[in-house]
């Protein structure tokens, strides 16, 4: 199943994002569209909202479009829009101009090209003008042919050729360039009968054109890709089409969505009915790379199902961005029955449809994609004749909330209920938390026999562990339009999801409108941050040996620690200071800052590790004890404090034993009381158990956690000597802390 994302615009209230995951039905309502000759069909829909006709044929100057207006190309320049369209008039089919400021109301200006001289390649038709502005000059690539059907229709016939013109402005005047031959049809290729122009885009240092291509006998249509670095020079045609000719598509209009970084190619699909081929739909393909397209990545955008006025023919698309919407222009025929033969090409008018932005395709080549938070997984406003397509069960369409239609269900004493249901893409929504919302109205709904009966706005989620039935809580009786909502967690192994509307075990009538299912929490996916290089340790030493020191340590003690005891690391603890009832700033030491860089540190080659007391200390307890290292070292506001920055500038150590402080030490924390991620070294366990640091073989004692530490001075180790008390110096390494 493929999940296709879109945004549709309602008449009320605001645009909403929709994920539509339903098969594209045929006119008969079957699940799979098929053609008599077996040509491929698009299985999924990206459904546009049709505006209707915006330019009718017959109103152009000098009857230039008296017999039809079709094959449009629309672009924006400045604050207004231009449209080139094929006007079918008394001389034949010519490229004509219309202008607009709102995309809905157009003023026709007449032809911008004339027929070529007898014998020239555009002597019978000069139509479908695709424009491109290179920053200096306007370029037009138009379709020319020397062959047309007899009067009065003058319908262009093979070969369809790409020709060139230029102009100083988008309104012209256009000067033909017969010497410029972009490319021509080539026998034995997929473009042997047709090589007519398509949209031009700039990609890197070259231009790309997506041109219409076809072969004859049998006619198979597709799109080709041509390249050039000079718009006034020949183009190079890729040897293969962008999709197989069996797709039966023609004409192109491209849109790049900046938000999703995806290209969308809108094109015509040519269907067949009763032996007659005609353009029956607008399809869209999507790709991250405009030079590579997957035939399976396509959806129906507009066809007889969602077009208001043309129920048979849906002609050439042209798209242009307008604010947060994408306008889709096309041509069609409003006849009640399908025109037969060549008349299906005539009496065309120009219509307009809308898609909201952004357009979000499935991720990668996967058939499913986990929706993002805020996306809508289903939306229904119940407008149009096919409003109940895809729903199971009987229902009616009546006046809605801020709209013409809503779905209505009614029961009476002879029935036990009336519900409709719709399947949702369970695989795509696994692990999501969904919020359902709708506008609901009720009339004379009887009391519920059970709390779970009554008006049903419910999601049924099935999984191997069982089924769940989250639903909105709604009153009975009679009430006007009001919002209703529920939330539901979709199991990670969900097998089926069904949306249910209606009445259960009650009588009365209920209406539903503006139905939406939105993702409020996306599936949890763990994506560990890749680590570049080895884990930061802050040193290259084979082992570390040291102790936590008190703020009052002197130079002689550091000398003994570094030279005699061969310590290469000390841990200096920062503490808070302040009066009772008044908190100090985290990480601010009560010792002079000069103590952080004792002169012996450089001489003795000891590194420095800082720790900070627990930030959760109760205000009013006074200064924290130096031994109470229950907080996370170098975390919180400490790396941003002036004190830390001073320490960072003057980290102790020199030569190969230097232990610099990292720019972001909090990234390397691994728990309370640990300054940096350091390897385990022999003897560390004994230090962490509270032993005082002593020479090998020395019997160490314990003291209670939190008890005041007697100041000590380190002395040169002698056989069986212990640490000498009485001098300001080092707090025993195990006193409430542990070796760094």
Secondary structure as UniProt FT lines:
FT   STRAND          4..8
FT   STRAND          16..20
FT   TURN            27..28
FT   TURN            36..37
FT   STRAND          44..45
FT   STRAND          49..55
FT   TURN            57..58
FT   HELIX           61..63
FT   TURN            64..67
FT   STRAND          68..77
FT   TURN            78..79
FT   STRAND          80..89
FT   TURN            90..91
FT   STRAND          92..100
FT   STRAND          107..111
FT   TURN            118..119
FT   TURN            121..122
FT   STRAND          125..133
FT   STRAND          138..145
FT   TURN            151..153
FT   STRAND          160..167
FT   TURN            170..171
FT   STRAND          175..176
FT   TURN            178..179
FT   TURN            187..188
FT   TURN            190..191
FT   STRAND          194..196
FT   STRAND          200..203
FT   TURN            204..205
FT   STRAND          206..215
FT   TURN            216..219
FT   STRAND          220..228
FT   TURN            231..232
FT   STRAND          236..237
FT   HELIX           245..247
FT   STRAND          249..257
FT   TURN            258..261
FT   STRAND          262..273
FT   TURN            274..275
FT   STRAND          276..287
FT   TURN            290..291
FT   TURN            295..296
FT   STRAND          298..302
FT   TURN            304..306
FT   STRAND          318..322
FT   TURN            323..324
FT   STRAND          325..332
FT   HELIX           341..345
FT   STRAND          349..356
FT   TURN            364..365
FT   TURN            373..374
FT   STRAND          376..380
FT   TURN            385..390
FT   STRAND          396..398
FT   STRAND          406..411
FT   TURN            413..414
FT   STRAND          417..424
FT   HELIX           426..429
FT   TURN            430..431
FT   STRAND          433..445
FT   TURN            451..452
FT   STRAND          454..463
FT   TURN            464..465
FT   STRAND          466..471
FT   STRAND          477..489
FT   TURN            492..493
FT   STRAND          494..504
FT   STRAND          508..521
FT   STRAND          546..549
FT   TURN            551..552
FT   HELIX           555..559
FT   HELIX           560..564
FT   STRAND          569..574
FT   TURN            580..581
FT   TURN            586..587
FT   HELIX           593..597
FT   HELIX           599..604
FT   STRAND          607..612
FT   TURN            615..616
FT   TURN            619..620
FT   TURN            626..627
FT   TURN            633..634
FT   TURN            636..637
FT   HELIX           638..640
FT   HELIX           642..649
FT   HELIX           655..657
FT   TURN            663..664
FT   HELIX           665..668
FT   TURN            682..683
FT   HELIX           684..688
FT   TURN            689..690
FT   TURN            696..697
FT   TURN            705..706
FT   STRAND          712..713
FT   TURN            719..720
FT   STRAND          724..725
FT   TURN            733..737
//
